Amino acid sequence: MFAWKWIAWLWLGSLCLLTSCHTGNSSNVGKQGTIGVAFETLQTEYWVAGFDAIKAELEKRDFAVLEAISDGDPNRQLQQIKNFITRRVDGIVLVPKDAKSCIPAIRAANEANIPIVLFNRPAAESDVHSVAIQADNYKISKETVEFMVDQARQTGQKHKAMIVLGDLGDINAIGRRDGFDAAVADHADVIDVVARVPSEWNQEKAQAGVVNALQAHPDISFLFTSSDFLLPSIVSALKSAGKYEKIGQPRHVILGGFDGDATAYEMLREGYLDATGVQDVYFEAQATVEALVDLMAGKQVEPLIQDPGFVIHQANLEELSGRMWGAQVAEKGR
């Protein structure tokens, strides 16, 4: 009997390792139950901040937490969700790789009658049931670029513009692109979009694309990136072209982004970044947990809950930095 128990424990331990199921100090049973939190990646500061905020919100409400990271592999993530189900979690928070690959994982949760909430990336339309918490990518991007356009108009000059696109297989990237397009559509007298740089959320591809765009159009003076995550590559390209100057300097490129990470915060403080659209991680984490708790209680929850976010820039930096998740990350780093 002892040998069989030992083999069973070895098998369970191996399963956790294979599926990146880390329980850590969250393995104690919470009074309110246990929640499985499965993220597709932790490669950016935004995902780390969201992961930590969700766990903190759950632990504040006395839930135990099981963790899993799939490293961009939908099949691995499906196995992680099945592992959560086998361990009889009370609810699941999921960040999928994309809108379609998560459908089997959601279906598995549905069949097990376990509520599931998607953080920041909603699922595609299908016969499965989930709730999604998502930043209003279109609105936040549009408002950010509109602010940038106002700054451009104040210069009294026409500006050649570049947008660095995200991975257009990601619904968030599409919303940000569409918000940019809507913001510049009625301002052809000020903004001429001459470059659309694909990045697929890859630093090297973004940097190469921006370098090429600046070589083709050395007079570009307006640049929006679909994620602050790509700012280091963009800054490197701007420096190589001799165009990385502070606001108010002759060769300053009007620069804006999306996310609100620590790099964007530092660039705002130093006077290089004009504006960024901030995803309110703390709002999204709280809304995720509240939606999950309501679903567990059998309540009706709207299928999509949007984070309105906000635009932060030089004039409101002091006022809004307390709500900017990247500012908190940066200050902790000090």
Residue pairs with C-beta under 8 A, 6 or more apart in sequence:
15 21
15 83
16 22
16 23
16 83
18 79
19 68
19 76
19 79
19 80
19 83
20 68
20 69
20 70
20 71
20 76
20 80
21 66
21 67
21 68
21 80
21 83
21 84
22 67
22 68
22 69
23 65
23 66
23 67
24 67
26 55
26 59
26 64
26 65
26 66
26 67
27 64
27 66
28 64
29 64
30 58
30 59
30 62
30 63
30 64
30 65
31 62
32 61
32 62
32 63
32 90
33 63
33 64
33 89
33 90
33 91
33 296
34 63
34 64
34 65
34 66
34 87
34 88
34 89
34 90
35 58
35 63
35 64
35 65
35 66
35 89
35 90
35 91
35 92
35 93
35 292
36 65
36 66
36 68
36 80
36 81
36 84
36 87
36 89
36 91
36 92
36 93
37 51
37 54
37 55
37 58
37 65
37 66
37 67
37 68
37 92
37 93
38 67
38 68
38 69
38 70
38 77
38 80
38 81
38 84
38 92
38 93
38 94
38 95
38 105
39 47
39 50
39 51
39 68
39 69
39 70
39 95
39 119
40 69
40 70
40 71
40 72
40 77
40 95
40 96
40 97
41 47
41 69
41 70
41 71
41 72
41 95
41 97
42 48
42 51
42 69
44 227
44 229
44 259
44 261
45 229
45 261
45 262
45 263
45 326
45 329
46 229
46 259
46 261
46 279
46 281
46 325
47 95
49 281
49 325
49 326
49 328
49 329
50 95
50 119
50 120
50 281
50 284
50 285
51 67
53 281
53 282
53 284
53 285
53 325
54 93
54 119
54 285
54 288
54 289
55 65
55 67
56 285
57 285
57 286
57 288
57 289
58 65
58 289
59 65
61 289
61 293
63 90
66 84
66 87
66 89
68 77
68 80
68 83
68 84
70 76
70 77
70 80
70 97
72 97
73 97
74 96
74 97
74 98
74 101
74 102
74 105
77 94
77 96
77 97
77 101
77 102
77 105
78 104
78 105
78 108
81 92
81 94
81 105
81 108
81 109
82 108
84 92
84 114
85 108
85 109
85 112
85 114
89 114
90 114
90 115
90 296
91 114
91 115
91 116
91 117
91 292
91 293
91 295
91 296
92 109
92 114
92 115
92 116
92 117
93 116
93 117
93 118
93 119
93 288
93 289
93 292
94 102
94 105
94 106
94 116
94 117
94 118
94 119
94 130
95 118
95 119
95 120
95 121
96 102
96 105
96 118
96 121
96 123
98 121
98 169
98 170
98 171
99 121
99 122
99 123
99 124
99 171
100 123
100 124
102 118
102 121
102 123
103 123
103 124
103 126
103 128
105 116
106 116
106 118
106 123
106 126
106 128
106 129
106 130
107 128
109 115
109 116
109 130
110 116
110 128
110 129
115 131
115 292
115 295
115 296
116 130
116 131
117 130
117 131
117 132
117 133
117 288
117 291
117 292
117 295
118 130
118 131
118 132
118 133
119 132
119 133
119 284
119 285
119 288
120 133
120 134
120 135
120 172
120 279
120 284
121 132
121 134
121 170
121 171
121 172
122 130
122 132
122 134
122 171
122 304
123 130
123 132
130 303
131 291
131 292
131 295
131 301
131 302
131 303
131 304
131 305
132 303
132 304
132 305
133 284
133 287
133 288
133 291
133 305
133 306
133 307
134 172
134 284
134 304
134 305
134 306
134 307
135 172
135 279
135 280
135 284
135 306
135 307
135 309
136 175
136 306
136 307
136 308
136 309
137 171
137 172
137 174
137 175
137 176
137 179
137 258
138 175
138 176
138 178
138 179
138 182
139 179
139 308
139 309
140 176
140 179
140 258
140 277
140 278
140 279
140 308
140 309
140 310
140 311
141 175
141 176
141 177
141 178
141 179
141 180
141 183
141 224
141 226
141 258
141 277
142 179
142 180
142 182
142 183
143 179
143 183
143 277
143 311
144 179
144 183
144 224
144 256
144 257
144 258
144 275
144 276
144 277
144 311
145 179
145 180
145 183
145 184
145 224
145 256
146 183
147 256
147 274
147 275
147 311
147 313
148 183
148 222
148 224
148 254
148 256
148 274
148 275
149 183
149 184
149 187
149 190
149 191
151 254
151 274
151 275
152 159
152 190
152 191
152 221
152 222
152 254
153 187
153 190
157 221
158 189
158 190
158 191
158 192
159 190
159 191
159 192
159 221
159 222
159 254
160 192
160 194
160 217
160 219
160 220
160 221
160 222
161 184
161 191
161 192
161 193
161 194
161 195
161 220
161 221
161 222
161 223
161 224
162 193
162 194
162 195
162 196
162 197
162 210
162 213
162 217
162 220
162 222
162 223
162 224
163 177
163 180
163 193
163 195
163 196
163 197
163 223
163 224
163 225
163 226
164 197
164 199
164 206
164 209
164 210
164 223
164 224
164 225
164 226
164 230
164 234
165 173
165 177
165 196
165 197
165 198
165 199
165 226
166 172
166 173
166 176
166 177
166 199
166 200
166 201
166 226
166 227
167 173
167 199
167 200
167 201
168 174
168 177
168 198
170 201
173 201
173 226
176 226
176 227
176 258
177 226
180 224
180 226
184 191
184 193
191 222
194 213
194 216
194 217
194 220
195 213
195 216
195 217
195 220
197 206
197 209
197 210
197 212
197 213
198 205
198 209
199 205
199 206
199 209
199 226
199 230
201 227
201 229
201 230
203 229
203 230
203 232
203 233
204 233
206 225
206 230
206 233
206 234
207 233
207 234
207 236
207 237
210 223
210 233
210 234
210 237
210 238
211 237
211 240
211 241
213 220
214 220
214 237
214 238
214 240
214 241
214 243
215 241
218 241
220 243
220 253
221 243
221 252
221 253
221 254
222 253
222 254
223 234
223 238
223 253
223 254
223 255
223 256
224 255
224 256
224 257
224 258
225 231
225 234
225 256
225 257
225 258
226 257
226 258
227 257
227 258
227 259
228 257
228 258
228 259
228 260
228 261
228 263
228 264
228 276
228 326
229 259
229 261
230 257
231 257
231 261
231 263
231 264
231 267
231 273
232 263
234 255
235 244
235 267
235 272
238 244
238 253
242 251
243 251
243 253
244 253
244 272
245 251
245 252
245 253
245 272
246 252
246 270
246 271
246 272
247 271
247 272
247 274
247 314
248 271
254 274
255 267
255 272
255 273
255 274
256 273
256 274
256 275
256 276
256 277
257 264
257 273
257 275
257 276
257 277
258 276
258 277
258 279
259 276
259 277
259 278
259 279
259 326
260 276
260 277
260 278
260 279
260 312
260 324
260 325
260 326
260 327
261 325
261 326
261 329
262 326
262 327
262 329
262 330
262 333
263 326
264 273
264 276
264 326
265 321
265 324
265 326
265 327
265 329
265 330
266 330
267 273
268 276
268 312
268 313
268 314
268 317
269 317
271 314
274 313
274 314
275 311
275 312
275 313
276 311
276 312
276 313
277 309
277 310
277 311
278 309
278 310
278 311
278 312
278 320
278 323
278 324
278 325
278 326
279 307
279 309
279 325
280 307
280 308
280 309
280 310
280 323
280 325
281 325
282 323
282 325
283 307
284 307
287 305
287 307
291 301
291 305
294 300
294 301
295 301
310 320
310 323
312 320
312 321
312 324
321 327
